Amino acid sequence: MAVITLKNVRMSFPQIFTPSAYIEGQKEKYSANFLLDKDEHKDQIAMLRKEINTLIKGQWSKPPAGLQVALGDGEEKVYDGYENAMFLRCSSMGRPTVIDRDRSPIVEADEKVYAGCYVNAAISFWVQENYGGRINCNVHAVQFVKDGESFGRAAVKTEDVFEDMSVAQAADADEEDFLS
């Protein structure tokens, strides 16, 4: 198993602290998608394609019809950040190590790692022969690099959507007769 390090990629759909099942009844896994910009990450994308092709050629004389591969074209998706990007679907049965820039551990409560941030990721590919054949990807570790625009989690300014109820509640309490 060759471990590959992706550099300065965006993370999408992170489930790296708590495992989840994609479909009810499936075994829960840790997972994330890593987005590689088609222009900025050309070399990394080429390296991933080469690794995938090496695995395919080593496993089958002819790739099976319907072979599924963990690397996909973001243009086929309608998610934030997938425009002009390739995405790499990764998962793991074991929790990946998650660290900060200085290699200190990050925990979920830190809220530092989120969909849209930039990370380095240690991943590896593996071949699955059943279900028509697949080239899957494990995520082993994630290192926070920098903040990015959050996907799907727009901040709501509470002062814009709620009124201050403290004055109205105080007035209501003064008017209520609790003994009648």
Backbone bond lengths (Angstrom), bond angles and torsions (degrees), N, CA, C in turn:
res aa  C-N    CA-C-N  psi(-1)  N-CA   C-N-CA  omega(-1)  CA-C   N-CA-C  phi
1 M - - - 1.448 - - 1.521 108.65 -
2 A 1.294 115.83 116.59 1.458 121.00 177.00 1.526 109.18 -90.85
3 V 1.326 116.41 124.20 1.460 120.53 177.08 1.528 107.67 -88.74
4 I 1.308 114.73 129.17 1.460 122.88 -178.03 1.522 107.86 -112.79
5 T 1.320 116.92 138.13 1.460 120.58 177.79 1.518 109.32 -106.38
6 L 1.321 115.62 118.34 1.462 121.91 172.92 1.522 107.34 -86.01
7 K 1.324 116.78 137.72 1.466 120.68 -176.38 1.525 111.42 -114.04
8 N 1.331 114.91 130.53 1.460 122.87 170.97 1.537 112.72 53.77
9 V 1.326 115.68 50.94 1.468 121.40 178.49 1.524 108.62 -107.40
10 R 1.317 116.61 160.37 1.465 119.67 178.65 1.518 109.56 -90.45
11 M 1.317 114.96 147.10 1.457 119.91 179.40 1.525 109.30 -103.96
12 S 1.325 114.62 140.19 1.464 122.01 179.24 1.525 108.72 -133.78
13 F 1.306 116.66 148.40 1.470 123.25 -179.84 1.531 112.65 48.76
14 P 1.331 117.83 51.83 1.468 118.88 -178.72 1.530 112.79 -73.18
15 Q 1.286 115.19 127.14 1.469 124.10 171.03 1.532 105.57 -129.23
16 I 1.327 116.38 58.28 1.459 120.57 -171.74 1.524 113.44 -100.40
17 F 1.321 117.11 -7.29 1.464 120.62 176.65 1.530 111.85 -108.04
18 T 1.316 115.98 -31.79 1.460 121.59 -178.68 1.523 107.90 -131.62
19 P 1.320 117.64 124.50 1.467 118.78 -179.45 1.528 111.14 -71.60
20 S 1.308 115.48 155.08 1.462 120.73 175.61 1.521 108.76 -145.74
21 A 1.313 115.09 162.49 1.462 121.45 177.25 1.521 108.60 -103.40
22 Y 1.310 116.34 133.98 1.458 121.56 179.04 1.522 109.88 -67.56
23 I 1.318 115.72 -40.53 1.462 122.60 179.24 1.525 107.13 -124.80
24 E 1.329 116.80 136.96 1.460 120.64 -179.93 1.524 110.05 -54.03
25 G 1.318 115.39 135.22 1.455 121.17 -179.52 1.518 113.44 96.05
26 Q 1.325 117.99 -19.25 1.459 120.45 176.07 1.524 109.74 -74.73
27 K 1.312 114.67 158.27 1.457 119.95 175.28 1.530 108.77 -68.68
28 E 1.318 116.15 137.49 1.459 120.20 -179.92 1.523 110.81 -71.46
29 K 1.338 115.54 142.43 1.458 122.47 -179.99 1.523 109.62 -136.87
30 Y 1.313 114.62 158.44 1.456 121.63 168.70 1.522 105.76 -85.81
31 S 1.327 117.38 144.74 1.460 117.71 -176.82 1.524 111.95 -159.78
32 A 1.305 114.55 165.82 1.459 123.13 173.24 1.521 107.71 -168.26
33 N 1.313 115.21 154.96 1.455 121.62 168.78 1.522 106.68 -105.62
34 F 1.329 115.99 142.14 1.455 121.63 177.44 1.519 107.86 -116.80
35 L 1.328 116.10 128.88 1.458 122.33 -175.50 1.519 110.45 -102.69
36 L 1.332 114.81 127.32 1.455 121.61 179.12 1.524 108.28 -115.83
37 D 1.311 116.76 117.94 1.458 121.87 179.09 1.531 109.07 -63.68
38 K 1.333 116.49 131.60 1.473 120.87 -175.08 1.524 112.57 -63.03
39 D 1.310 118.20 -26.35 1.469 120.67 179.26 1.532 111.12 -91.45
40 E 1.308 116.42 -51.27 1.470 121.94 -175.94 1.529 113.14 -68.77
41 H 1.320 117.96 -34.04 1.471 122.19 -174.50 1.531 113.52 -110.53
42 K 1.333 117.85 30.58 1.468 121.04 -178.12 1.527 112.53 -52.84
43 D 1.323 116.61 -44.50 1.470 120.14 -177.41 1.527 111.43 -66.16
44 Q 1.332 116.81 -41.73 1.461 119.42 179.11 1.535 111.48 -66.55
45 I 1.324 116.79 -39.28 1.468 121.00 178.13 1.526 109.67 -63.22
46 A 1.336 117.11 -44.25 1.471 121.00 178.65 1.526 110.71 -61.26
47 M 1.331 117.34 -40.84 1.458 121.27 178.83 1.526 110.96 -64.52
48 L 1.334 118.07 -41.42 1.468 121.87 177.97 1.526 110.90 -63.70
49 R 1.326 116.60 -44.18 1.473 120.26 178.77 1.528 111.14 -62.29
50 K 1.326 116.39 -40.19 1.464 120.43 179.11 1.530 109.96 -63.18
51 E 1.317 117.71 -45.01 1.464 122.38 179.41 1.534 110.35 -61.59
52 I 1.320 116.94 -44.36 1.473 121.27 179.22 1.525 110.47 -62.91
53 N 1.323 117.04 -45.75 1.473 120.38 179.12 1.522 112.00 -62.64
54 T 1.326 117.19 -37.18 1.466 120.74 177.07 1.529 110.29 -62.49
55 L 1.332 116.67 -43.26 1.472 120.73 178.11 1.527 111.68 -63.51
56 I 1.315 116.23 -42.49 1.472 120.34 -179.60 1.523 110.24 -62.92
57 K 1.329 116.62 -48.23 1.468 120.68 -178.83 1.527 111.69 -65.08
58 G 1.321 116.90 -32.53 1.452 120.71 179.15 1.525 112.98 -75.59
59 Q 1.311 117.71 -20.49 1.462 121.66 -175.88 1.529 113.06 -99.52
60 W 1.317 117.01 -38.21 1.460 120.82 -174.16 1.531 110.36 -132.69
61 S 1.321 115.77 143.34 1.462 118.86 173.75 1.530 109.25 -71.02
62 K 1.313 115.23 -33.19 1.466 121.84 174.89 1.526 106.47 -136.19
63 P 1.330 118.39 127.17 1.467 119.53 -179.35 1.533 110.73 -57.39
64 P 1.322 118.21 138.64 1.456 120.30 179.41 1.528 111.84 -66.01
65 A 1.316 115.91 148.35 1.466 120.13 175.87 1.522 108.00 -61.74
66 G 1.283 116.56 136.73 1.461 120.44 178.76 1.520 114.63 79.62
67 L 1.327 117.20 15.40 1.465 120.93 178.72 1.530 109.28 -55.72
68 Q 1.321 116.10 128.29 1.462 121.40 177.68 1.515 109.00 -99.99
69 V 1.327 115.34 137.30 1.461 121.47 -176.70 1.525 108.85 -126.09
70 A 1.325 116.96 140.15 1.468 122.51 -176.96 1.526 113.39 -65.81
71 L 1.321 117.94 -20.31 1.464 122.54 179.73 1.520 109.19 -92.53
72 G 1.318 117.13 125.05 1.460 120.71 -178.96 1.518 112.32 -134.32
73 D 1.311 115.44 167.20 1.457 122.52 179.81 1.528 109.27 -91.18
74 G 1.318 116.70 121.38 1.455 121.87 -179.44 1.514 113.95 -61.60
75 E 1.318 117.47 -22.14 1.472 120.54 179.10 1.524 111.00 -63.48
76 E 1.333 117.73 -19.19 1.467 121.98 178.98 1.524 111.73 -83.14
77 K 1.326 118.15 -4.31 1.464 123.22 -177.78 1.524 109.82 -114.96
78 V 1.321 115.83 161.14 1.463 120.58 178.61 1.525 110.83 -117.36
79 Y 1.318 116.43 35.45 1.456 121.86 -178.30 1.524 110.78 -97.95
80 D 1.339 115.40 153.32 1.461 121.00 174.96 1.523 110.00 -55.50
81 G 1.339 116.74 135.16 1.452 122.14 173.97 1.516 115.79 83.92
82 Y 1.316 118.11 -5.54 1.461 120.61 -176.44 1.538 112.46 -87.76
83 E 1.319 117.03 -7.58 1.464 120.46 178.36 1.525 109.09 -65.23
84 N 1.311 117.34 136.15 1.464 124.06 179.22 1.533 112.11 53.31
85 A 1.323 116.35 36.40 1.467 120.09 -178.70 1.523 110.76 -136.25
86 M 1.311 114.68 154.92 1.456 122.14 166.28 1.521 105.19 -100.98
87 F 1.339 116.80 146.14 1.459 119.15 177.30 1.520 109.47 -119.78
88 L 1.305 115.34 146.22 1.453 122.07 179.33 1.522 107.55 -120.89
89 R 1.341 115.51 112.42 1.468 122.87 179.02 1.516 109.07 -81.83
90 C 1.320 117.11 120.15 1.463 121.19 -178.53 1.525 109.79 -128.45
91 S 1.317 115.36 149.09 1.465 120.12 175.81 1.519 108.57 -149.96
92 S 1.326 114.80 172.50 1.453 120.23 179.50 1.520 108.75 -162.08
93 M 1.317 115.88 145.60 1.462 120.02 174.97 1.527 110.12 -75.13
94 G 1.318 117.22 -31.98 1.464 122.17 178.20 1.511 110.87 -97.12
95 R 1.321 116.42 148.98 1.467 120.66 -179.35 1.524 110.45 -66.40
96 P 1.339 116.71 127.70 1.460 118.68 177.39 1.530 110.96 -70.22
97 T 1.305 115.35 151.40 1.463 121.03 173.36 1.520 107.49 -70.53
98 V 1.324 117.29 135.95 1.465 121.65 179.50 1.516 107.40 -126.15
99 I 1.340 116.01 121.63 1.462 121.38 -175.36 1.520 111.54 -131.76
100 D 1.330 114.68 162.12 1.455 122.28 177.48 1.524 109.35 -89.24
101 R 1.307 116.41 -179.00 1.471 121.32 -179.90 1.521 111.74 -56.97
102 D 1.346 116.74 -36.11 1.465 120.86 -179.05 1.532 112.20 -87.28
103 R 1.308 117.88 9.85 1.467 126.94 179.06 1.530 113.34 72.18
104 S 1.338 117.43 13.99 1.467 119.68 173.89 1.529 108.22 -79.54
105 P 1.336 117.77 148.63 1.461 120.73 -177.28 1.530 112.35 -63.76
106 I 1.312 115.31 145.75 1.462 122.90 173.39 1.521 106.50 -115.44
107 V 1.323 115.54 135.61 1.465 120.66 175.22 1.527 108.62 -113.24
108 E 1.311 116.08 162.74 1.466 120.93 -176.15 1.518 112.36 -56.52
109 A 1.329 117.13 -39.20 1.466 121.43 -178.25 1.529 112.38 -61.95
110 D 1.335 117.99 -20.78 1.466 121.05 177.83 1.529 111.63 -66.65
111 E 1.339 116.78 -23.65 1.468 123.64 -177.91 1.528 112.13 51.77
112 K 1.306 116.57 33.74 1.459 121.55 -178.00 1.523 111.90 -91.25
113 V 1.334 116.45 -30.90 1.458 121.61 -177.90 1.534 107.62 -104.72
114 Y 1.326 116.69 124.30 1.461 121.80 -173.40 1.525 109.66 -152.11
115 A 1.307 116.45 168.32 1.466 121.39 177.43 1.524 108.79 -65.31
116 G 1.316 115.52 117.55 1.454 121.71 179.71 1.515 113.69 115.14
117 C 1.334 118.14 -17.35 1.461 119.24 179.04 1.534 109.43 -75.86
118 Y 1.318 115.70 165.13 1.456 122.24 178.73 1.517 109.18 -98.72
119 V 1.328 115.62 137.39 1.464 121.12 -176.52 1.523 110.35 -141.32
120 N 1.328 114.53 164.18 1.457 122.53 161.67 1.528 104.10 -102.70
121 A 1.313 117.29 145.51 1.464 119.80 -178.08 1.520 110.52 -137.40
122 A 1.331 115.98 134.16 1.467 122.15 173.91 1.525 106.85 -96.24
123 I 1.341 115.79 118.97 1.466 121.59 -175.21 1.526 109.80 -132.33
124 S 1.313 116.46 165.68 1.470 121.06 171.67 1.518 108.56 -150.60
125 F 1.317 115.48 150.38 1.471 121.65 179.15 1.517 110.36 -96.96
126 W 1.336 115.21 155.62 1.462 120.89 172.63 1.515 109.34 -151.21
127 V 1.326 114.39 154.95 1.467 121.90 -175.57 1.525 109.53 -98.12
128 Q 1.316 115.86 134.62 1.457 122.97 173.76 1.521 106.85 -119.06
129 E 1.317 116.42 119.81 1.462 119.78 -174.75 1.525 113.80 -84.24
130 N 1.336 117.83 -29.38 1.460 118.41 -178.90 1.528 111.12 -78.03
131 Y 1.310 116.22 177.36 1.466 123.47 -177.56 1.530 112.39 57.30
132 G 1.299 117.79 33.72 1.451 121.46 177.10 1.517 114.21 85.52
133 G 1.301 118.07 -2.32 1.460 121.96 179.21 1.519 112.02 96.78
134 R 1.308 114.90 133.55 1.466 120.90 179.49 1.519 110.27 -147.30
135 I 1.299 115.17 149.54 1.458 122.22 167.26 1.526 104.90 -111.29
136 N 1.327 115.82 106.83 1.460 122.70 -177.19 1.522 110.30 -99.05
137 C 1.321 114.62 169.18 1.453 120.16 -178.80 1.522 110.05 -136.50
138 N 1.322 116.67 130.04 1.459 122.85 174.46 1.522 109.83 -94.87
139 V 1.330 115.87 145.81 1.469 121.18 170.71 1.520 106.49 -106.88
140 H 1.332 116.39 124.75 1.462 122.25 -177.96 1.523 112.26 -101.98
141 A 1.326 116.62 -39.61 1.465 120.54 -176.95 1.524 109.68 -155.48
142 V 1.336 114.08 152.98 1.470 121.41 179.29 1.524 107.47 -134.19
143 Q 1.325 115.63 132.91 1.467 121.14 176.73 1.524 108.71 -119.08
144 F 1.336 116.72 122.52 1.463 121.37 176.55 1.523 109.08 -63.61
145 V 1.348 116.67 133.12 1.464 121.54 178.56 1.523 110.83 -109.42
146 K 1.354 116.14 -53.16 1.472 119.67 -179.77 1.527 109.56 -164.78
147 D 1.310 114.13 164.00 1.458 119.85 177.49 1.522 110.45 -73.29
148 G 1.305 115.45 152.79 1.450 123.66 174.61 1.515 108.31 -142.75
149 E 1.307 116.65 171.17 1.460 120.08 178.24 1.526 109.16 -63.74
150 S 1.321 115.63 126.63 1.465 121.55 -176.62 1.530 110.71 -67.15
151 F 1.342 115.97 139.21 1.459 121.67 175.80 1.521 109.44 -90.26
152 G 1.333 117.41 130.43 1.450 121.84 169.24 1.508 116.47 63.65
153 R 1.299 117.71 16.56 1.464 119.65 -178.60 1.520 108.76 -138.66
154 A 1.328 115.30 62.14 1.455 119.09 -179.10 1.519 110.02 -66.81
155 A 1.296 115.44 132.96 1.457 120.26 179.98 1.528 109.55 -69.23
156 V 1.311 116.33 140.47 1.453 122.40 177.50 1.516 107.44 -111.42
157 K 1.327 115.72 126.88 1.455 119.86 175.96 1.524 106.91 -83.81
158 T 1.322 115.28 112.34 1.464 118.99 -175.42 1.521 112.22 -60.09
159 E 1.319 117.46 -31.57 1.466 119.72 179.81 1.535 111.91 -67.81
160 D 1.328 117.06 -19.93 1.458 120.70 177.55 1.531 112.95 -84.71
161 V 1.334 117.92 -21.21 1.465 119.39 -175.03 1.528 114.30 -115.04
162 F 1.335 117.87 -14.91 1.455 121.09 179.24 1.523 109.64 -125.97
163 E 1.340 114.68 145.35 1.459 118.13 174.84 1.525 109.06 -92.69
164 D 1.330 115.15 160.21 1.465 121.09 177.21 1.525 107.39 -75.45
165 M 1.320 116.73 113.44 1.454 122.18 -175.29 1.534 112.73 -94.96
166 S 1.309 117.89 -3.50 1.469 119.84 -174.60 1.521 112.35 -61.85
167 V 1.325 119.21 -39.90 1.467 122.31 -179.88 1.520 110.02 -68.99
168 A 1.331 117.92 -44.11 1.466 121.93 179.99 1.524 110.77 -65.45
169 Q 1.325 118.39 -39.82 1.464 121.17 178.96 1.520 111.07 -65.59
170 A 1.300 117.39 -40.22 1.465 120.55 179.22 1.524 110.05 -64.69
171 A 1.328 117.44 -41.35 1.472 121.42 179.32 1.525 110.07 -65.44
172 D 1.350 117.82 -42.49 1.463 121.95 178.00 1.518 111.10 -61.82
173 A 1.302 118.49 -40.82 1.461 122.65 -179.82 1.512 111.02 -65.48
174 D 1.327 118.26 -37.12 1.472 122.42 178.91 1.525 110.81 -66.93
175 E 1.338 117.32 -33.90 1.460 121.32 -176.32 1.524 113.74 -83.00
176 E 1.309 119.42 -20.16 1.454 121.64 -176.59 1.522 110.87 -75.43
177 D 1.331 115.48 138.28 1.449 121.91 175.49 1.518 105.99 -109.65
178 F 1.320 116.33 103.72 1.452 121.43 -173.12 1.535 111.89 -77.11
179 L 1.322 119.63 -13.08 1.453 121.23 -176.21 1.520 113.17 -97.56
180 S 1.300 118.91 -8.81 1.457 118.57 -177.95 1.501 112.66 -92.90
